[in-house]
Amino acid sequence: MEDKTTRNLVLRNLAGKRTSAVPIWLMRQAGRYLPEYRKIRRAAGSFLDLCYSPELAAEITLQPVRRFGFDAAILFSDILVIPDALGQHVTFEEGLGPVLEPITPLNPMLPNALDRFRNSSQNKLGAVYETIERVANAKTDNCALIGFAGGPWTVATYMVEGGSSRDFQKIRRWATSDATSFELLIDVLTEATIIHLNAQINAGVEALQIFESHAGVLDCFGFNKWVIKPTRRIVSTIKRKHPHIPIIGFPRGAAAQIPVFLSETNVDAVSLDHSVSLNWAASVISDSVPIQGNLDPIYLLGDPGKLPFHVDRVLSAFSNRPYVFNLGHGVIKETDPRSVERLVDIVRNYNLR
Ligand code: CP3
């Protein structure tokens, strides 16, 4: 009998089965490049309020699916709901991005943080799980619902730097000069991430992505300690309860460490950023591993006539393996929605060849 996994193109590819039609979804497919998002965003007040309003967040999750017919919906939320639920002060400011009251080795915010988090999963984060239930009820089977979290290292960068950073000096100094206390922070984040992802699965997500967006600032020693090890613990703990939920890793900037990331963490699939060479990836990553990515989102702002060429390059590199089309990073906010429509069209037409 056909189950949901065999009907859904994204889930089929993530389960390691190549399909003749290539599925497509985009990181940051919901967001400021869409007028229908900006309208709700203006009415909602703060960004976090929006993340904790199930009705609005469910609507925003579905907006790009309705407009473009993507094969997956990604939960509308943020990686920084975890520090918020741990009790750190988090806001999103216009033009600045996230602003957090930074934690330091002397003031690491750790005592009782996980207790606060567990309370929060029943309260604040309960709204995120309700969003998932709403989307799961509203979507069709051919659209997969993807849940997510940031990788502990990436979330920690925001918590320690107090927001986005250019050189990540504070966190790199802490991690290298006092690894023992830094590890306590990573452990708390790893635990909170496991709780949050399990709750997302219980609410109805069908796949998970772990965004390790700042993996690229670590050397190989740090990458092993702060990215590979926590990811392995997250994957193995979730797999014990939910062996059939595919987990996609996105170790952005990991470059030549991608093969060791794959073999050591046991993620099911890897999302490649656009710095990764297509030929290199196709030759060093086993054909049985599903790949996602990696068109540079900048092409959506460039000459529309050149888009088919660049999409074709990516599609042909991964034509013999399980594969999900995506960008190498999120949709840029200046993107014209018509470019995204064109992109979906190109990928769909490729399917017909
Ligand atoms: O459509 C989707 O991808 C789902 C929702 C989603 C958001 N953030 C919504 C969002 C997802 C999956 C994320 C992940 C996220 N958040 C990451 C990892 C992916 C990546 O981009 O590397 C990171 C690092 C964050 C942290 C974050 N959130 C930053 C740095 C910012 C400000 C900069 C920016 O790009 O806007 C945000 C804000 C944010 N998250 C917005 C949205 C739609 C914009 C908020 C607004 O409306 O002002």
Residues whose N, C-alpha, C, O or C-beta is under 5 A from the ligand:
A	BS01	CP3	L26 M27 R28 Q29 A30 G31 R32 R41 F47 I74 L75 F76 S77 D78 I79 G97 P98 F211 S213 G330
